[in-house]
Amino acid sequence: MMVMQQFLFMIASDENFYHAIEIDENGVCRSLFWADGRVREMYQNFGDIVVFDVTYRTNTFLLPFAPFTGVNHHGQSTLFGCTLLLDE
């Protein structure tokens, strides 16, 4: 799985990288979540309000993409993490 290779690379280069993968009983990926150390720190500082908005099947994999975003102290949107879901 190409995604897992990328996650392993990220783990090696960022000790605070976090990911979670949900695999069903047939070995099919149902969902992916990832957040690197920088965005996890941003969440610690600015995670009072989190927006979870799903784009509906517009990517190559036809999976809903859901970024977790918030607002920093400058009023700018900031990314806290991302997920691909088999279904909402």
N, C-alpha and C positions, 0 to 999 in steps of 0.2 A: 504494500500500500504506500503510494507516493507521499500521502499526507503524513503517515507515521514517520517516514524518513525525515521529512521536514521538521516534525515535532522533536525527533531525537536530536537533530542539528540544533534546534532552538534550546533544548535542555542543556546541551553541551556549552552553548554560548551565553546562556542566561539562567543563573541558578534559581531565579524566581519565576521562570516560565511555568505556567500551569495549563494542563489540558485534561479533558475527559472525553472518552469515546464510549458510546453505547453501541454494543453489537447485539443483534437479535439471535435467536436460536439457530438460524440458518447461516450465521456468519456474516450477515449483511449489516453494514454500518447504518444505524438509525439516527445518530446525532453526533456532532462534534462540538466541543467548546474549547476556546483557547484564549489566553490572556498572558501577555509578557510582563516582565517585572515592572516596566515603566507604567503601563496602564493599571497594573494592580496598585502601584503607589498612588497614582492619580485617584483611584477609587477610594483609597484610605483617606486622602485629603479632601475630596470633593464628592463623595458618594451619598450625600444627603438626599439627592433626588436622582433616580435612575429611570431612564426611558428605555423601554423594550419595544422596538418597532420591527415588524416582520415585513420584508419584501416577499411577495408571493411568487416563488418558482421562476425567477428571472435569470438565474445563473445557469451555467453549463450542465450542472447536475440535476436541474429542475427541483432543487430543494429550497424550502424557505430559508432565507438568510436573515438573521436577527442580530444586529449590533446592540450592545448595551452602551448607552451614552448618558452623559450628564453635562453639567455646566461648571466651568472653573471660576476662579475669583475674578477673572477678566470678562466674564459673561460669554465666554467662548465655549462651543460644544467640545467635549472631550470624550474619547473612546475608552470604555472600561473593559470590553471583551467582545467576542464574536461567537456566534454559533450557527451551525447548519443543522436543520431539523428535518427528519423524514416527514413529519406532519406537525401542524400547530397544536 
